[in-house]
């Protein structure tokens, strides 16, 4: 069973306000006693020293300034310590906790100066006080001031550290969300490329065979049967590929057919020949050992290039497929068809998909009409 994480108790904004009100109320308890049975001046001084602490979180520097000024007035009017002096370390702590570093150092300095003045003012009525007594009083009061400032600075540093951790966690969460969104977009692009390759290849074969069978059936009806068989086979293969990818989309994982490899290129070329395209091939035997991703990319480049030959090269064109290893896996698919006369603008979805596949592996792809006629696709994929 997972261990439950217990977070430290912290007051909220409303709790902090009530805490400060309760603190000031507690510190003001002796003031009515002084007001009734003691000096009204002393009671007023203590009220001015303690009451501003209600605002010590929102205005720490201003509150400490009021407390320090009231203590300065006390040094002029009263030659003895008052209960209101407890507001000084609280004010120093508040400046160090909620104020700036410069204000914290200034408050600590004022507190230390006040410690020296207070020790002199309180011991002056006693002529037999030695210098040691003055120093002891000053050091004792100064230690309280330094401790309050140090604790406040420590709390401020810890809070800044916690805030930095929270901000870093939120930033990482945002980055993770963005990365997930980008990954989803990339996956959609990959699926779109796969769908285009499968659909374009299958439908092109079907259209070419159907046109050829229709034209030849008028002269020789027996030619239509092999063409119809090729159409049916291409359609079944396209449907099977579509089902495989749709099943992968629905489940995310599961049993699927293996991705095409270099060993499947001869079957792809033979399929193009059965569809009526003359194809010359130069494939290494055995195929070079490459990763699955590189093999799939090379297969899709050849598949899309042969599809474009059937669509654009024109009747009677001959395609050439070459595969070799030369500082990387080099794929060349060319034809002697219409070339520049074919409807080509360099921005087709098929060529864009091929280029994206090759670029993903750090390679490059060039495609365009050949100077001597025809069309060529050249891809180099690093191993």
C-alpha positions, 0 to 999 in steps of 0.5 A: 500500500502506498505511503500517504505523504503528510504535508506540513501544517501551514496557515492560509491567508485568513489564518495568518490574519487571525494569528496576527490579531491574536498575537497583538491581543495577547501582547496588549493584555498588560496595557489596561493595567498600566492605563488604570494603575500605572502611567498613561504615557507608558500605556500609550507608548506600549499601545503604539509599539504593539498595535502596528504588528497587526500589519507586519506581514503586508507592511513589515518595513513601515511597521518596524519604523513605527515601532522603532520610532515609539522606542526612540520616544520611550528613550526620551520619556521613560528611563526603564524598560517597558513591556512594549519592547517585545515588539522590537524582535517581532518587528525585526523578524517580520522585516527579515521574513517578509521584506527585502534583504536591504530592509532586513539589514537596516532593521537589524542595524537599527535594533543593534543601535537601539540595544546600545541606547537602551542599555545606557538609558536603563542603567544610567539611573544607577551610578554604580553600574560598571562598563561590564554591565553596560556591555552585558545589557547591550550584548543580551539585547543585541543577541535577541535582535540578531536571533530574530533577524536570522530566524526571519531570514532563514524562514524567507530563504526556505519559503523562496526554496519551496516556491522555486520547487513549486514553480519548477514542478508546475513548469515541468508539468506544463512541459510534459503536457506540451511534449505529449501534445507534440508527440500526439501531433507527430503520431498523427502525421506518421499515421497520415503518411502511412495511410497515404502510402497504403491507400495511394499505392493500392488505389493507383494499382487498381486504377491503372489495372482497371483502365488497362483492362477496359481498353484491352477488353475490347480487343481481347476479353481474355486480358481482363481476367488477369487484370481483375485478379490483380485489382482484387489482390491489390484491394485485399492488401490495401484493406488488410493494411487499413485494418492493421493500422486502424486496429493499432489506433484503437488498441495502442498495443496488440498483435499486428503484422510486422513492418515491411523490411528490405527483404520485402522489396522483391515482392513489392517490385514483383507486384509493380510488374504484375500491375503492368510497370516494367521494373529493373532492380539492383538489390543487394543479396543478402540485404544489408543489416539495418534497423527496422526504422531505416528498412521501413523508410527505404521500403516506403520510398520505393513504394511511393516512387513506384506509385508515382511512376504508375501515375505520372510516367506514362504508358510504356515507361520503365522504372529502375530501382537500385539499393546500395550501401555507400556511407549509408543506405542509398535508394535510387528510383528512376524512370524514363517517362514523361519527366518534366512534362508530368504534372509535378510541382515538388509539393506532393503529399507523397514526396513530402511524406518521403522527405519527412521519413528520410529527414527523421533519420538524419538523411536527405532526399532529392526528387525531380525530373532528370535532364535527359528525360524521366524522373528520379528519386534519390535518398540517402539514409544514415546507418 
